[in-house]
Amino acid sequence: MIPVLDGSKETVNFEELPGVVLHHNKLVEDYPYHWHTAVEIIRPIKNSYKAIIADQTYNLKEDDIMIITPGTLHQLQAPPTGERNIMLFDCNHISSLSEVSTLLNAIVSSVVITKESNPELHGSLVRILDEIESEYSKRDPFTTSSIYSLIIKFLVTLGRASIFTENKFPETSTVKRREYIEKYINICNYISEHCVEDLSIDDIASKAGFSRFHFSRLFKDFTGMACYDYITQCRIAKAESMLILPDISITDVAMQSGFNSLSTFNRIFKSVKGCTPSEYKKMNRANHNLQKDS
């Protein structure tokens, strides 16, 4: 069962290592719709495993890798027999790395990597996950730092594979594609760093050296979403990092994360995360108390 569940909100208890927990799960138990503020990585080891997000069902086979982003409402269903590794980690520890934030912002809800879809990437990610499991079980000095260095390596490997693909800017030459990729990585990093400011699509397009129309089309090719939606996701991520702080009000979080009104912030936050900022803050306060008492 989920240790701490308030409605659909799970509080992840990082009781063994700061910010990281790894379960070798053998339970024949289904988990109801829930969400949490941690990134979750699921990898079936024996038999299959099923994840349901919104109206989409993912039937994960042995060694498939599924990454679920923070705040995503999901359900998990286990077969009669089987084993799987489930890792959750607090991305606030690495959110200061702009490129990592760019990658997490670009993943909408979840992503699945399989041997069939991308054997080279899958093999690289499996090796990193095996290293993480080994570090987690040994508990040598600097275990937490070592695991987070491997998590960063995992995300960098995933990020590089996702941008250096023929699907990015398909109508351009190889040379031009690489130029656009570099340019749009810089633009995404710029948005992540300046998302709390009053950004306009016209100004960002000008900074990239494109017309608004051309910029918007290429931005969607690169990220899979409209630029305005990406800015909003960056602002929500910024708000999440502040909502875990005990001495800041919801209004201050709204203003400091780039929203021009509390009502707009509440509405957009709930539409993206499935809960209000107050509920999110309350859940993280409970998580903080659990860690303090452990």
N, C-alpha and C positions, 0 to 999 in steps of 0.2 A: 504494500500500500504506500501511498504518498505520505511521508511523515507529517507534514504540516500543510493542510489544505483548507482554505477559507473560501467557500464557494468554489470558484474555478481558479483561484489564485494560489499557486504553490509557493511556499517559502522554502528555498533551498538552504539546507543547513550544512554549511561548510565546516563540519566539526573536526575533521582530521587534518586537512591542509587549508591554509587561507585561500579562498577563492576557487578551489578546485575540488571536485568529488568525482570518483570513478567507481561505478557499480559493475560487478560481474553478475548480471542478473539472470537467474534461472527460474524465476517465479512464473507459475502458470496463473497469471493475474492480469486483468485488463485495467488500464488507468483511464478514468473518465476525462472528459474535456477539462483541460487545465492549462495554465500558462505560468511563466516565471521570468525573472529578469536575467537569467543566465543563458548563455549559448549552450545548446544541447547537441551532442554528436552521438548518433546511434549506429552501431555496427553489429549486425547479427553474426554470431560465431557458429552456432549449430541451429539448423532449421531456419525458418523464415520469421518475420516480424511485421506487424502491420501498423502504420501510422495514418491517421485521418486528420486532415487540415481543411477546414471549411467543408466543401462538398467533394473534395478530392481524396481518394484512398491510395496510399502508396504501399504496395506489397514488396517489402524489402527481402531480398534473397540473402543467402550466406555471403558475408564479406561486402555487401553493399554498404555505402557510407551515406548517412543522411545528416545534414546540418540544419538545425531549427533555430531561427533567430529569436532574440528576446521578445517577449510580449506576444508570441504567436500562440493562439488557442489551438490545442491539438489533443488528440486521443490516441492511446496506444493499446494494441490488442495482441496478446501472446498466443502462440499455438499450444497444443497439449504438451509438447516437449520442446526443449530448446534452450539455448543460451545466447546472451548478447551482452556486449559492453556498452554502457551508457555513461558518457562523460558530460558533466556540466561545469562550466567555468564562468567566472565573473569577468565580463569584457571591460569593465571600468578600469581594470589594472593595465590594459593596453590601449585604451581609447585615445590616449594622447598621441599615438602613432597615426598620423593623418592618413597614410595609405591603408592601414588596417581598418580604420573607420570608414574610408571610402568603400572598401570591399564589403563590409558588413551592411553599410547603408544600401548597397546595390543588390543585396540578396533580399528578395521579397518573400518573407515567410520561411522558405526552406529551399534546399538544393540537394539532389541525390547524385552521387557519383558511383558508377558501376564499372565492372571489368569490361562489359560489353561496349558501353558508351565511350569510354576513354581509358584503355588499359594502361597506358603509361602514367597518366595522372593518378589513377586508382592505385597502382602499385606503389607510387611514391607516398601517397597519403597513408596507405596501410602500414608501410614501414615506419612512418613517423608515429602513428597511433600505437604500434608495437613498442616503440621506444618510450612513449609516454606511460604505457601500462607497466613496463619494466621499472621505470623511475618511481612510479607510484607505489609499487609493491616493495621496493627496496628501502625507501625512506632514508637514503643517505643524506649527509649534510648538503644544504642548498637544493633540496628536492623541489621545493616550490618554484624557485628561480629557474631550475633546469626544465621543469614541466612547462612553464610559461615561455621559455625560449623555444621549446618544441611546438607549442601552440602557435607562436608567431611564425615559425618555419612552415607549419601546416597551412596557415592562412596565406602566407606569401606564395607557397607552391600553388595553392588553389587560385589565387589572384592572377598570377602570371599565366596560368593555363587558360583562365577565362578571358583574358584580354588578347592574348596572341592566338587568335582563331580567325578562320576565314569568315565567320559570321559578323565580325566587326568591320564595318565599312566595306561591305561586299562589292560595291561598285568601283572601288579604287584599286590602283596598282599596289604591289607589295611595298614599294618604297613610300608611297603616299600614305598607305595604311599605317606603317610604323610612325610616320610623322604625326598623323592624327591621333594615334594611341597615346604617344608621349604628350601631345598637347592636351588631350582630354583627361589624362591622369592629373596633369597640373591644374586643370580647371576644377576637377572634382576635389582635389586637395584644397584649392583656393576656397571653394564653396564651404567645405568642412570647417576651415579655419575662420571664415568670415560670415558664417550662416546667421549669426545673431544680429548682423548689420542689415540695413535696408537695401537688400540686393534687388536689382532689376535684371530681367532677362536681356534687355538691350545693352546694359553696361557689361554684363558677362560676355555676351556675344562679341561686343567691341573688343574686350580684353583678349578674346580668342582670335580676333581678326576675321570674323565672319559676319555676314548679315544675320539678323535675327532668325529669319526663316531657315537659312542654311545651317546655322548653329543648332537650332532646335531639332532639326531632322538628324543631324550627326550625333547630337547628345543622346537622343533616344536609341540610335543604332548602338552607341557605346554602352549605355547603362540599362537599356530596356525600359526606361521610364522618362517622363517629361521632366524638364529641368526644374519646374516649379515643385513637382512632387519630390524631387531629390532634395531640394532646399528644405522642404517641410520635414523630410525624414531626418536630415541633419539636425534641424532644430529640435525635433522630438528626442533624438539621441542626446543632445546637449541638455535638454530638460531632464531626461532620465538620470544623467550623471549628477545633477543638482538635487533632484528629489530624494536621493539617498542621504543627503546631509540633514542632520537633525534640526539645525537652527535657521532654516530659511523658509519663508512663507511661500504658498502656492502662487500668490500674486508676484512676488519677487522672481520666482522661477520663470513665470510667463514672460515678464519684461526682459529678463536677462537671457532668455533663450530665443529672442527675436520675434515674439508675438506682440501685436499691438493692443491686445485687450485680453482680459482674463476669460471672457466668455468664448472668444475665438480659440484660445489655448485649450480650454476644457473640451470644447466640441471636437477639435482636430485630434487632441491627444486620445480621447475616447474612441474616435473612429479608427485611429491607427493601432492603438494598443488594446482596445476592448475593455478598458477600465478608465475611471477618472484619475486625474493626477493625485487627488486625495487618497483614493484607494491604493494607488501605487506606492505612495509615501508611507501609508500605514503598513503595508505589507513589508516594505524594506525596514521599517522600524522594528517590526517583529523579528525579522531576520537578524538585525543588529543585536537585539537583546538575546537571541538564542546563541549567537557566537560569543557574546560577552559572558554568558553564564556557563558555557561549555568548558 
